[in-house]
Amino acid sequence: MEEVIFLQHNNPKDKLRRRIDKIKASLKSGSFIKRIINYYLVKISLLIKSPKVLGYPFYLMIEPTNICNLKCPLCPTGEGTLVRQNGLMDFSIFKRAIDELGEYLLELNITNYGEPFIHKELLKMIVYIKEKGIKVTLGTNGHYFNDEFSAKNLILSGVDEIYVSLDISIATTSAPFLARKIALSPSPQP
């Protein structure tokens, strides 16, 4: 199982040393400089209102799945109004997207209308992105942080930022939402 591999790299000094080595390699290869130049090309395109963007995307959002374990009323997935079919992104498609755009990306956000932790290869995706020197942001509802093993592996994967969507805490405000949201399923299927 992939997750076991991550636990072998839990020495903080080794992790810091690996990150420093990646930064040095990035600077030597010119990829960091290439990303910064690309960023400014895009910004200049906006400033001069160019009909053609001079650079490539420097920020990307990828949705590994549009399946979710909740039925939040403000989300197209929870409402059942998402017009595309439920599914999981194949790792080869994910890898191809990163391989094509990775040298220009500063940040990749892994989330959208699904719960990313439903995807069995999420940690593999994060590690692949981090190997390219790209900042990784992840959005989740937090329901899959159910044991120390999964939380520890997430940290060891190298994710840079995690944001968690939380329920409304005031009973009078949240009651209509929670009545529709209670549709937890331990393992939603595509």
KOLLUM-747249 format. One record per atom (N, C-alpha, C): residue number from 1; atom name; x, y, z. Coordinates in nm, 2 decimals, always signed. Example, Ala and Ser with C-alpha at 12.3 -4.5 7.8 and 13.67 -1.06 7.14 Angstrom:
BEGIN
R;n;atom;u;v;w
R;1;N;+1.32;-0.57;+0.78 .
R;1;CA;+1.23;-0.45;+0.78 .
R;1;C;+1.32;-0.33;+0.78 .
R;2;N;+1.28;-0.22;+0.71 .
R;2;CA;+1.37;-0.11;+0.71 .
R;2;C;+1.29;+0.00;+0.79 .
This chain:
BEGIN
R;n;atom;u;v;w
R;1;N;+0.08;-0.12;+0.00 .
R;1;CA;+0.00;+0.00;+0.00 .
R;1;C;+0.09;+0.12;+0.00 .
R;2;N;+0.06;+0.23;-0.08 .
R;2;CA;+0.14;+0.35;-0.10 .
R;2;C;+0.16;+0.42;+0.03 .
R;3;N;+0.06;+0.43;+0.12 .
R;3;CA;+0.07;+0.51;+0.24 .
R;3;C;+0.19;+0.46;+0.33 .
R;4;N;+0.22;+0.33;+0.34 .
R;4;CA;+0.32;+0.28;+0.42 .
R;4;C;+0.46;+0.34;+0.39 .
R;5;N;+0.48;+0.37;+0.26 .
R;5;CA;+0.61;+0.43;+0.22 .
R;5;C;+0.63;+0.57;+0.29 .
R;6;N;+0.53;+0.64;+0.30 .
R;6;CA;+0.54;+0.78;+0.36 .
R;6;C;+0.59;+0.77;+0.50 .
R;7;N;+0.56;+0.67;+0.58 .
R;7;CA;+0.59;+0.67;+0.72 .
R;7;C;+0.74;+0.64;+0.74 .
R;8;N;+0.81;+0.60;+0.63 .
R;8;CA;+0.96;+0.57;+0.64 .
R;8;C;+1.03;+0.71;+0.64 .
R;9;N;+0.97;+0.82;+0.60 .
R;9;CA;+1.04;+0.95;+0.59 .
R;9;C;+0.99;+1.04;+0.70 .
R;10;N;+0.99;+1.00;+0.82 .
R;10;CA;+0.93;+1.08;+0.93 .
R;10;C;+1.04;+1.16;+1.01 .
R;11;N;+1.16;+1.15;+0.97 .
R;11;CA;+1.27;+1.22;+1.04 .
R;11;C;+1.26;+1.37;+0.99 .
R;12;N;+1.23;+1.47;+1.08 .
R;12;CA;+1.22;+1.61;+1.04 .
R;12;C;+1.35;+1.66;+0.98 .
R;13;N;+1.47;+1.62;+1.02 .
R;13;CA;+1.59;+1.67;+0.96 .
R;13;C;+1.61;+1.62;+0.82 .
R;14;N;+1.57;+1.49;+0.79 .
R;14;CA;+1.57;+1.44;+0.66 .
R;14;C;+1.47;+1.51;+0.57 .
R;15;N;+1.36;+1.54;+0.62 .
R;15;CA;+1.25;+1.61;+0.54 .
R;15;C;+1.30;+1.75;+0.50 .
R;16;N;+1.36;+1.82;+0.60 .
R;16;CA;+1.41;+1.95;+0.57 .
R;16;C;+1.53;+1.95;+0.47 .
R;17;N;+1.61;+1.85;+0.48 .
R;17;CA;+1.73;+1.83;+0.39 .
R;17;C;+1.67;+1.80;+0.25 .
R;18;N;+1.57;+1.72;+0.24 .
R;18;CA;+1.51;+1.69;+0.10 .
R;18;C;+1.45;+1.82;+0.04 .
R;19;N;+1.38;+1.90;+0.13 .
R;19;CA;+1.32;+2.02;+0.07 .
R;19;C;+1.43;+2.12;+0.02 .
R;20;N;+1.53;+2.13;+0.10 .
R;20;CA;+1.64;+2.22;+0.06 .
R;20;C;+1.71;+2.17;-0.07 .
R;21;N;+1.72;+2.04;-0.08 .
R;21;CA;+1.78;+1.98;-0.21 .
R;21;C;+1.69;+2.01;-0.33 .
R;22;N;+1.55;+2.00;-0.30 .
R;22;CA;+1.46;+2.03;-0.41 .
R;22;C;+1.47;+2.18;-0.45 .
R;23;N;+1.48;+2.27;-0.36 .
R;23;CA;+1.49;+2.41;-0.39 .
R;23;C;+1.61;+2.44;-0.47 .
R;24;N;+1.73;+2.38;-0.42 .
R;24;CA;+1.85;+2.40;-0.50 .
R;24;C;+1.84;+2.34;-0.64 .
R;25;N;+1.78;+2.23;-0.65 .
R;25;CA;+1.76;+2.17;-0.79 .
R;25;C;+1.67;+2.26;-0.87 .
R;26;N;+1.57;+2.31;-0.81 .
R;26;CA;+1.48;+2.40;-0.89 .
R;26;C;+1.55;+2.52;-0.93 .
R;27;N;+1.64;+2.58;-0.85 .
R;27;CA;+1.71;+2.70;-0.89 .
R;27;C;+1.81;+2.67;-1.00 .
R;28;N;+1.88;+2.55;-0.98 .
R;28;CA;+1.98;+2.51;-1.08 .
R;28;C;+1.92;+2.49;-1.22 .
R;29;N;+1.80;+2.42;-1.22 .
R;29;CA;+1.73;+2.39;-1.34 .
R;29;C;+1.67;+2.51;-1.41 .
R;30;N;+1.65;+2.61;-1.33 .
R;30;CA;+1.59;+2.73;-1.39 .
R;30;C;+1.44;+2.73;-1.38 .
R;31;N;+1.38;+2.62;-1.32 .
R;31;CA;+1.23;+2.62;-1.32 .
R;31;C;+1.17;+2.72;-1.23 .
R;32;N;+1.24;+2.76;-1.12 .
R;32;CA;+1.18;+2.86;-1.03 .
R;32;C;+1.18;+3.00;-1.11 .
R;33;N;+1.29;+3.03;-1.17 .
R;33;CA;+1.30;+3.15;-1.25 .
R;33;C;+1.20;+3.15;-1.36 .
R;34;N;+1.18;+3.04;-1.43 .
R;34;CA;+1.09;+3.02;-1.54 .
R;34;C;+0.94;+3.05;-1.49 .
R;35;N;+0.91;+3.00;-1.37 .
R;35;CA;+0.78;+3.02;-1.31 .
R;35;C;+0.75;+3.17;-1.28 .
R;36;N;+0.85;+3.23;-1.22 .
R;36;CA;+0.84;+3.38;-1.19 .
R;36;C;+0.82;+3.46;-1.32 .
R;37;N;+0.90;+3.43;-1.42 .
R;37;CA;+0.89;+3.51;-1.54 .
R;37;C;+0.75;+3.48;-1.60 .
R;38;N;+0.70;+3.36;-1.60 .
R;38;CA;+0.57;+3.33;-1.65 .
R;38;C;+0.46;+3.40;-1.58 .
R;39;N;+0.48;+3.41;-1.44 .
R;39;CA;+0.38;+3.48;-1.36 .
R;39;C;+0.37;+3.63;-1.41 .
R;40;N;+0.49;+3.69;-1.43 .
R;40;CA;+0.49;+3.83;-1.47 .
R;40;C;+0.44;+3.85;-1.61 .
R;41;N;+0.46;+3.75;-1.70 .
R;41;CA;+0.41;+3.76;-1.83 .
R;41;C;+0.25;+3.76;-1.83 .
R;42;N;+0.20;+3.68;-1.75 .
R;42;CA;+0.05;+3.67;-1.73 .
R;42;C;+0.00;+3.81;-1.68 .
R;43;N;+0.07;+3.86;-1.57 .
R;43;CA;+0.02;+3.98;-1.51 .
R;43;C;+0.04;+4.10;-1.61 .
R;44;N;+0.14;+4.10;-1.69 .
R;44;CA;+0.16;+4.21;-1.79 .
R;44;C;+0.05;+4.20;-1.89 .
R;45;N;+0.01;+4.07;-1.93 .
R;45;CA;-0.10;+4.05;-2.03 .
R;45;C;-0.23;+4.12;-1.98 .
R;46;N;-0.25;+4.10;-1.85 .
R;46;CA;-0.37;+4.16;-1.79 .
R;46;C;-0.36;+4.31;-1.79 .
R;47;N;-0.25;+4.36;-1.75 .
R;47;CA;-0.23;+4.51;-1.74 .
R;47;C;-0.25;+4.58;-1.88 .
R;48;N;-0.19;+4.52;-1.98 .
R;48;CA;-0.20;+4.58;-2.11 .
R;48;C;-0.32;+4.54;-2.19 .
R;49;N;-0.41;+4.45;-2.12 .
R;49;CA;-0.53;+4.41;-2.18 .
R;49;C;-0.51;+4.34;-2.31 .
R;50;N;-0.41;+4.26;-2.32 .
R;50;CA;-0.37;+4.18;-2.44 .
R;50;C;-0.48;+4.08;-2.47 .
R;51;N;-0.52;+4.06;-2.60 .
R;51;CA;-0.62;+3.96;-2.63 .
R;51;C;-0.56;+3.82;-2.62 .
R;52;N;-0.43;+3.81;-2.62 .
R;52;CA;-0.36;+3.69;-2.61 .
R;52;C;-0.27;+3.69;-2.48 .
R;53;N;-0.29;+3.59;-2.40 .
R;53;CA;-0.21;+3.59;-2.27 .
R;53;C;-0.07;+3.55;-2.31 .
R;54;N;+0.03;+3.62;-2.26 .
R;54;CA;+0.17;+3.60;-2.29 .
R;54;C;+0.23;+3.48;-2.22 .
R;55;N;+0.17;+3.43;-2.12 .
R;55;CA;+0.23;+3.32;-2.04 .
R;55;C;+0.13;+3.20;-2.03 .
R;56;N;+0.16;+3.11;-1.94 .
R;56;CA;+0.08;+2.99;-1.91 .
R;56;C;+0.02;+3.01;-1.78 .
R;57;N;-0.08;+2.92;-1.75 .
R;57;CA;-0.14;+2.93;-1.61 .
R;57;C;-0.04;+2.91;-1.50 .
R;58;N;-0.04;+2.99;-1.40 .
R;58;CA;+0.05;+2.98;-1.29 .
R;58;C;-0.02;+2.92;-1.17 .
R;59;N;-0.15;+2.91;-1.17 .
R;59;CA;-0.23;+2.86;-1.06 .
R;59;C;-0.33;+2.76;-1.13 .
R;60;N;-0.35;+2.65;-1.07 .
R;60;CA;-0.44;+2.55;-1.13 .
R;60;C;-0.52;+2.48;-1.02 .
R;61;N;-0.65;+2.45;-1.05 .
R;61;CA;-0.73;+2.38;-0.96 .
R;61;C;-0.77;+2.25;-1.03 .
R;62;N;-0.74;+2.14;-0.96 .
R;62;CA;-0.77;+2.01;-1.01 .
R;62;C;-0.87;+1.94;-0.92 .
R;63;N;-0.97;+1.88;-0.97 .
R;63;CA;-1.07;+1.81;-0.89 .
R;63;C;-1.05;+1.66;-0.91 .
R;64;N;-0.98;+1.59;-0.81 .
R;64;CA;-0.96;+1.45;-0.82 .
R;64;C;-1.08;+1.37;-0.83 .
R;65;N;-1.19;+1.42;-0.77 .
R;65;CA;-1.32;+1.35;-0.77 .
R;65;C;-1.43;+1.46;-0.75 .
R;66;N;-1.55;+1.43;-0.80 .
R;66;CA;-1.66;+1.52;-0.77 .
R;66;C;-1.76;+1.44;-0.69 .
R;67;N;-1.71;+1.33;-0.62 .
R;67;CA;-1.80;+1.26;-0.53 .
R;67;C;-1.77;+1.31;-0.39 .
R;68;N;-1.88;+1.32;-0.31 .
R;68;CA;-1.87;+1.37;-0.18 .
R;68;C;-1.95;+1.28;-0.08 .
R;69;N;-1.90;+1.28;+0.04 .
R;69;CA;-1.97;+1.20;+0.15 .
R;69;C;-2.08;+1.28;+0.22 .
R;70;N;-2.09;+1.41;+0.18 .
R;70;CA;-2.19;+1.50;+0.25 .
R;70;C;-2.29;+1.55;+0.14 .
R;71;N;-2.40;+1.61;+0.19 .
R;71;CA;-2.50;+1.67;+0.10 .
R;71;C;-2.52;+1.81;+0.14 .
R;72;N;-2.42;+1.89;+0.13 .
R;72;CA;-2.43;+2.03;+0.16 .
R;72;C;-2.52;+2.11;+0.07 .
R;73;N;-2.61;+2.19;+0.12 .
R;73;CA;-2.71;+2.25;+0.03 .
R;73;C;-2.66;+2.36;-0.05 .
R;74;N;-2.54;+2.41;-0.03 .
R;74;CA;-2.49;+2.52;-0.11 .
R;74;C;-2.39;+2.47;-0.22 .
R;75;N;-2.38;+2.34;-0.23 .
R;75;CA;-2.28;+2.28;-0.32 .
R;75;C;-2.36;+2.21;-0.43 .
R;76;N;-2.32;+2.22;-0.56 .
R;76;CA;-2.38;+2.15;-0.66 .
R;76;C;-2.38;+1.99;-0.65 .
R;77;N;-2.27;+1.94;-0.59 .
R;77;CA;-2.27;+1.80;-0.56 .
R;77;C;-2.37;+1.76;-0.46 .
R;78;N;-2.37;+1.83;-0.34 .
R;78;CA;-2.47;+1.80;-0.24 .
R;78;C;-2.61;+1.82;-0.28 .
R;79;N;-2.64;+1.92;-0.36 .
R;79;CA;-2.77;+1.95;-0.41 .
R;79;C;-2.81;+1.85;-0.52 .
R;80;N;-2.72;+1.78;-0.58 .
R;80;CA;-2.75;+1.69;-0.69 .
R;80;C;-2.77;+1.76;-0.82 .
R;81;N;-2.72;+1.89;-0.83 .
R;81;CA;-2.74;+1.97;-0.95 .
R;81;C;-2.62;+1.97;-1.04 .
R;82;N;-2.52;+1.90;-1.00 .
R;82;CA;-2.40;+1.89;-1.09 .
R;82;C;-2.43;+1.81;-1.21 .
R;83;N;-2.41;+1.87;-1.33 .
R;83;CA;-2.46;+1.81;-1.45 .
R;83;C;-2.36;+1.70;-1.51 .
R;84;N;-2.24;+1.69;-1.45 .
R;84;CA;-2.15;+1.59;-1.50 .
R;84;C;-2.16;+1.46;-1.42 .
R;85;N;-2.12;+1.36;-1.48 .
R;85;CA;-2.13;+1.23;-1.41 .
R;85;C;-2.03;+1.22;-1.30 .
R;86;N;-2.06;+1.15;-1.19 .
R;86;CA;-1.97;+1.13;-1.08 .
R;86;C;-1.85;+1.04;-1.13 .
R;87;N;-1.73;+1.08;-1.08 .
R;87;CA;-1.62;+1.00;-1.11 .
R;87;C;-1.49;+1.03;-1.04 .
R;88;N;-1.39;+0.96;-1.06 .
R;88;CA;-1.25;+0.98;-1.01 .
R;88;C;-1.16;+1.00;-1.12 .
R;89;N;-1.07;+1.10;-1.10 .
R;89;CA;-0.97;+1.13;-1.21 .
R;89;C;-0.87;+1.02;-1.21 .
R;90;N;-0.84;+0.97;-1.33 .
R;90;CA;-0.74;+0.87;-1.34 .
R;90;C;-0.60;+0.93;-1.32 .
R;91;N;-0.51;+0.86;-1.25 .
R;91;CA;-0.38;+0.92;-1.22 .
R;91;C;-0.30;+0.95;-1.34 .
R;92;N;-0.32;+0.88;-1.45 .
R;92;CA;-0.24;+0.91;-1.57 .
R;92;C;-0.29;+1.04;-1.63 .
R;93;N;-0.41;+1.07;-1.62 .
R;93;CA;-0.46;+1.20;-1.67 .
R;93;C;-0.41;+1.32;-1.58 .
R;94;N;-0.41;+1.29;-1.45 .
R;94;CA;-0.36;+1.39;-1.36 .
R;94;C;-0.21;+1.41;-1.39 .
R;95;N;-0.13;+1.31;-1.40 .
R;95;CA;+0.01;+1.32;-1.43 .
R;95;C;+0.04;+1.39;-1.56 .
R;96;N;-0.04;+1.37;-1.66 .
R;96;CA;-0.02;+1.43;-1.79 .
R;96;C;-0.04;+1.58;-1.77 .
R;97;N;-0.15;+1.62;-1.70 .
R;97;CA;-0.17;+1.77;-1.68 .
R;97;C;-0.06;+1.83;-1.60 .
R;98;N;-0.01;+1.77;-1.50 .
R;98;CA;+0.11;+1.82;-1.42 .
R;98;C;+0.23;+1.83;-1.51 .
R;99;N;+0.25;+1.72;-1.59 .
R;99;CA;+0.37;+1.72;-1.68 .
R;99;C;+0.37;+1.83;-1.78 .
R;100;N;+0.25;+1.86;-1.83 .
R;100;CA;+0.24;+1.97;-1.93 .
R;100;C;+0.25;+2.11;-1.87 .
R;101;N;+0.19;+2.13;-1.76 .
R;101;CA;+0.19;+2.26;-1.70 .
R;101;C;+0.28;+2.29;-1.58 .
R;102;N;+0.33;+2.18;-1.52 .
R;102;CA;+0.41;+2.19;-1.40 .
R;102;C;+0.53;+2.29;-1.40 .
R;103;N;+0.59;+2.30;-1.51 .
R;103;CA;+0.71;+2.39;-1.51 .
R;103;C;+0.67;+2.54;-1.50 .
R;104;N;+0.54;+2.57;-1.52 .
R;104;CA;+0.49;+2.71;-1.51 .
R;104;C;+0.41;+2.73;-1.38 .
R;105;N;+0.37;+2.63;-1.31 .
R;105;CA;+0.28;+2.64;-1.20 .
R;105;C;+0.35;+2.69;-1.07 .
R;106;N;+0.29;+2.78;-1.00 .
R;106;CA;+0.34;+2.82;-0.87 .
R;106;C;+0.26;+2.75;-0.76 .
R;107;N;+0.13;+2.72;-0.79 .
R;107;CA;+0.04;+2.66;-0.69 .
R;107;C;-0.07;+2.57;-0.76 .
R;108;N;-0.10;+2.46;-0.69 .
R;108;CA;-0.21;+2.38;-0.74 .
R;108;C;-0.30;+2.35;-0.62 .
R;109;N;-0.43;+2.37;-0.64 .
R;109;CA;-0.53;+2.35;-0.54 .
R;109;C;-0.60;+2.22;-0.58 .
R;110;N;-0.60;+2.12;-0.49 .
R;110;CA;-0.66;+1.99;-0.52 .
R;110;C;-0.80;+1.99;-0.45 .
R;111;N;-0.90;+2.04;-0.51 .
R;111;CA;-1.03;+2.04;-0.46 .
R;111;C;-1.13;+2.11;-0.56 .
R;112;N;-1.25;+2.09;-0.54 .
R;112;CA;-1.36;+2.16;-0.61 .
R;112;C;-1.49;+2.12;-0.55 .
R;113;N;-1.57;+2.04;-0.62 .
R;113;CA;-1.70;+2.00;-0.57 .
R;113;C;-1.71;+1.86;-0.50 .
R;114;N;-1.59;+1.79;-0.50 .
R;114;CA;-1.59;+1.66;-0.43 .
R;114;C;-1.50;+1.66;-0.31 .
R;115;N;-1.50;+1.56;-0.24 .
R;115;CA;-1.41;+1.54;-0.12 .
R;115;C;-1.29;+1.46;-0.17 .
R;116;N;-1.17;+1.53;-0.18 .
R;116;CA;-1.05;+1.47;-0.24 .
R;116;C;-1.01;+1.34;-0.17 .
R;117;N;-1.03;+1.33;-0.04 .
R;117;CA;-0.99;+1.21;+0.03 .
R;117;C;-1.06;+1.08;-0.01 .
R;118;N;-1.17;+1.10;-0.09 .
R;118;CA;-1.24;+0.98;-0.14 .
R;118;C;-1.15;+0.91;-0.25 .
R;119;N;-1.06;+0.99;-0.31 .
R;119;CA;-0.98;+0.94;-0.41 .
R;119;C;-0.86;+0.86;-0.35 .
R;120;N;-0.85;+0.73;-0.38 .
R;120;CA;-0.75;+0.65;-0.32 .
R;120;C;-0.60;+0.69;-0.35 .
R;121;N;-0.58;+0.76;-0.46 .
R;121;CA;-0.45;+0.80;-0.50 .
R;121;C;-0.42;+0.95;-0.46 .
R;122;N;-0.49;+1.01;-0.37 .
R;122;CA;-0.47;+1.15;-0.34 .
R;122;C;-0.33;+1.18;-0.29 .
R;123;N;-0.28;+1.10;-0.20 .
R;123;CA;-0.15;+1.12;-0.14 .
R;123;C;-0.04;+1.10;-0.25 .
R;124;N;-0.06;+1.01;-0.34 .
R;124;CA;+0.03;+0.99;-0.45 .
R;124;C;+0.03;+1.11;-0.54 .
R;125;N;-0.09;+1.17;-0.56 .
R;125;CA;-0.10;+1.30;-0.64 .
R;125;C;-0.02;+1.41;-0.58 .
R;126;N;-0.04;+1.43;-0.44 .
R;126;CA;+0.03;+1.53;-0.37 .
R;126;C;+0.18;+1.52;-0.38 .
R;127;N;+0.23;+1.40;-0.36 .
R;127;CA;+0.37;+1.37;-0.37 .
R;127;C;+0.42;+1.40;-0.51 .
R;128;N;+0.35;+1.37;-0.61 .
R;128;CA;+0.39;+1.39;-0.75 .
R;128;C;+0.40;+1.55;-0.77 .
R;129;N;+0.31;+1.62;-0.72 .
R;129;CA;+0.31;+1.77;-0.74 .
R;129;C;+0.43;+1.83;-0.66 .
R;130;N;+0.45;+1.78;-0.54 .
R;130;CA;+0.56;+1.83;-0.46 .
R;130;C;+0.70;+1.80;-0.52 .
R;131;N;+0.71;+1.69;-0.59 .
R;131;CA;+0.83;+1.65;-0.66 .
R;131;C;+0.86;+1.75;-0.77 .
R;132;N;+0.76;+1.82;-0.82 .
R;132;CA;+0.78;+1.92;-0.92 .
R;132;C;+0.81;+2.06;-0.86 .
R;133;N;+0.81;+2.07;-0.73 .
R;133;CA;+0.84;+2.20;-0.67 .
R;133;C;+0.72;+2.29;-0.67 .
R;134;N;+0.60;+2.24;-0.67 .
R;134;CA;+0.48;+2.32;-0.68 .
R;134;C;+0.41;+2.33;-0.54 .
R;135;N;+0.36;+2.44;-0.50 .
R;135;CA;+0.29;+2.46;-0.37 .
R;135;C;+0.15;+2.38;-0.39 .
R;136;N;+0.12;+2.31;-0.28 .
R;136;CA;-0.01;+2.23;-0.29 .
R;136;C;-0.10;+2.28;-0.18 .
R;137;N;-0.22;+2.32;-0.22 .
R;137;CA;-0.33;+2.35;-0.13 .
R;137;C;-0.44;+2.25;-0.14 .
R;138;N;-0.50;+2.21;-0.03 .
R;138;CA;-0.60;+2.11;-0.03 .
R;138;C;-0.72;+2.15;+0.05 .
R;139;N;-0.84;+2.13;-0.01 .
R;139;CA;-0.97;+2.16;+0.07 .
R;139;C;-1.04;+2.03;+0.10 .
R;140;N;-1.09;+2.02;+0.22 .
R;140;CA;-1.16;+1.90;+0.26 .
R;140;C;-1.27;+1.93;+0.36 .
R;141;N;-1.36;+1.84;+0.38 .
R;141;CA;-1.46;+1.85;+0.49 .
R;141;C;-1.41;+1.80;+0.62 .
R;142;N;-1.29;+1.73;+0.62 .
R;142;CA;-1.23;+1.69;+0.74 .
R;142;C;-1.28;+1.55;+0.79 .
R;143;N;-1.38;+1.49;+0.73 .
R;143;CA;-1.44;+1.37;+0.78 .
R;143;C;-1.34;+1.25;+0.76 .
R;144;N;-1.24;+1.26;+0.68 .
R;144;CA;-1.15;+1.14;+0.66 .
R;144;C;-1.02;+1.15;+0.75 .
R;145;N;-1.01;+1.25;+0.84 .
R;145;CA;-0.90;+1.25;+0.93 .
R;145;C;-0.94;+1.17;+1.05 .
R;146;N;-0.96;+1.04;+1.03 .
R;146;CA;-1.02;+0.95;+1.13 .
R;146;C;-0.91;+0.87;+1.21 .
R;147;N;-0.79;+0.88;+1.18 .
R;147;CA;-0.69;+0.82;+1.26 .
R;147;C;-0.55;+0.89;+1.24 .
R;148;N;-0.46;+0.85;+1.33 .
R;148;CA;-0.33;+0.92;+1.32 .
R;148;C;-0.25;+0.88;+1.20 .
R;149;N;-0.27;+0.76;+1.14 .
R;149;CA;-0.20;+0.72;+1.02 .
R;149;C;-0.23;+0.81;+0.90 .
R;150;N;-0.36;+0.83;+0.88 .
R;150;CA;-0.40;+0.92;+0.76 .
R;150;C;-0.35;+1.06;+0.78 .
R;151;N;-0.36;+1.12;+0.90 .
R;151;CA;-0.32;+1.25;+0.93 .
R;151;C;-0.17;+1.27;+0.91 .
R;152;N;-0.10;+1.17;+0.96 .
R;152;CA;+0.05;+1.17;+0.96 .
R;152;C;+0.09;+1.16;+0.81 .
R;153;N;+0.03;+1.07;+0.73 .
R;153;CA;+0.07;+1.05;+0.59 .
R;153;C;+0.04;+1.18;+0.51 .
R;154;N;-0.07;+1.25;+0.55 .
R;154;CA;-0.10;+1.37;+0.48 .
R;154;C;+0.01;+1.47;+0.50 .
R;155;N;+0.06;+1.49;+0.62 .
R;155;CA;+0.16;+1.58;+0.66 .
R;155;C;+0.29;+1.54;+0.58 .
R;156;N;+0.32;+1.41;+0.59 .
R;156;CA;+0.45;+1.36;+0.52 .
R;156;C;+0.44;+1.37;+0.37 .
R;157;N;+0.32;+1.38;+0.31 .
R;157;CA;+0.31;+1.39;+0.17 .
R;157;C;+0.37;+1.52;+0.12 .
R;158;N;+0.38;+1.62;+0.21 .
R;158;CA;+0.43;+1.75;+0.17 .
R;158;C;+0.33;+1.86;+0.14 .
R;159;N;+0.20;+1.83;+0.17 .
R;159;CA;+0.10;+1.94;+0.14 .
R;159;C;+0.13;+2.06;+0.21 .
R;160;N;+0.12;+2.18;+0.15 .
R;160;CA;+0.15;+2.31;+0.21 .
R;160;C;+0.04;+2.37;+0.29 .
R;161;N;-0.08;+2.37;+0.24 .
R;161;CA;-0.19;+2.43;+0.31 .
R;161;C;-0.31;+2.34;+0.30 .
R;162;N;-0.39;+2.33;+0.41 .
R;162;CA;-0.51;+2.26;+0.41 .
R;162;C;-0.62;+2.35;+0.47 .
R;163;N;-0.73;+2.36;+0.40 .
R;163;CA;-0.84;+2.43;+0.45 .
R;163;C;-0.96;+2.33;+0.47 .
R;164;N;-1.03;+2.35;+0.58 .
R;164;CA;-1.14;+2.26;+0.61 .
R;164;C;-1.27;+2.34;+0.62 .
R;165;N;-1.37;+2.28;+0.55 .
R;165;CA;-1.50;+2.34;+0.55 .
R;165;C;-1.57;+2.29;+0.67 .
R;166;N;-1.63;+2.38;+0.75 .
R;166;CA;-1.69;+2.35;+0.88 .
R;166;C;-1.84;+2.38;+0.87 .
R;167;N;-1.92;+2.30;+0.96 .
R;167;CA;-2.06;+2.32;+0.97 .
R;167;C;-2.09;+2.46;+1.04 .
R;168;N;-2.21;+2.51;+1.02 .
R;168;CA;-2.25;+2.63;+1.09 .
R;168;C;-2.28;+2.59;+1.23 .
R;169;N;-2.24;+2.67;+1.33 .
R;169;CA;-2.26;+2.63;+1.47 .
R;169;C;-2.38;+2.67;+1.54 .
R;170;N;-2.45;+2.77;+1.49 .
R;170;CA;-2.57;+2.82;+1.55 .
R;170;C;-2.69;+2.74;+1.51 .
R;171;N;-2.76;+2.68;+1.61 .
R;171;CA;-2.86;+2.58;+1.58 .
R;171;C;-2.98;+2.64;+1.49 .
R;172;N;-3.02;+2.76;+1.52 .
R;172;CA;-3.13;+2.82;+1.45 .
R;172;C;-3.09;+2.85;+1.30 .
R;173;N;-2.97;+2.88;+1.28 .
R;173;CA;-2.92;+2.91;+1.14 .
R;173;C;-2.89;+2.78;+1.07 .
R;174;N;-2.83;+2.68;+1.14 .
R;174;CA;-2.79;+2.56;+1.07 .
R;174;C;-2.89;+2.45;+1.06 .
R;175;N;-3.00;+2.46;+1.13 .
R;175;CA;-3.10;+2.35;+1.13 .
R;175;C;-3.15;+2.32;+0.99 .
R;176;N;-3.19;+2.42;+0.90 .
R;176;CA;-3.24;+2.38;+0.77 .
R;176;C;-3.13;+2.32;+0.68 .
R;177;N;-3.00;+2.36;+0.71 .
R;177;CA;-2.89;+2.30;+0.63 .
R;177;C;-2.86;+2.16;+0.67 .
R;178;N;-2.85;+2.14;+0.81 .
R;178;CA;-2.81;+2.01;+0.86 .
R;178;C;-2.92;+1.91;+0.83 .
R;179;N;-3.05;+1.94;+0.83 .
R;179;CA;-3.15;+1.85;+0.80 .
R;179;C;-3.13;+1.79;+0.66 .
R;180;N;-3.08;+1.86;+0.56 .
R;180;CA;-3.05;+1.82;+0.43 .
R;180;C;-2.92;+1.75;+0.41 .
R;181;N;-2.83;+1.79;+0.50 .
R;181;CA;-2.69;+1.74;+0.49 .
R;181;C;-2.66;+1.60;+0.55 .
R;182;N;-2.75;+1.56;+0.64 .
R;182;CA;-2.72;+1.43;+0.70 .
R;182;C;-2.74;+1.32;+0.60 .
R;183;N;-2.64;+1.29;+0.53 .
R;183;CA;-2.64;+1.18;+0.43 .
R;183;C;-2.50;+1.13;+0.42 .
R;184;N;-2.44;+1.11;+0.54 .
R;184;CA;-2.30;+1.05;+0.54 .
R;184;C;-2.30;+0.91;+0.49 .
R;185;N;-2.20;+0.88;+0.42 .
R;185;CA;-2.17;+0.75;+0.37 .
R;185;C;-2.02;+0.73;+0.39 .
R;186;N;-1.98;+0.62;+0.45 .
R;186;CA;-1.84;+0.60;+0.47 .
R;186;C;-1.76;+0.58;+0.35 .
R;187;N;-1.82;+0.54;+0.24 .
R;187;CA;-1.74;+0.52;+0.12 .
R;187;C;-1.82;+0.54;-0.01 .
R;188;N;-1.85;+0.67;-0.04 .
R;188;CA;-1.93;+0.69;-0.16 .
R;188;C;-1.86;+0.63;-0.29 .
R;189;N;-1.95;+0.59;-0.38 .
R;189;CA;-1.90;+0.52;-0.50 .
R;189;C;-1.93;+0.61;-0.62 .
R;190;N;-1.84;+0.60;-0.72 .
R;190;CA;-1.86;+0.68;-0.85 .
R;190;C;-1.99;+0.63;-0.92 .
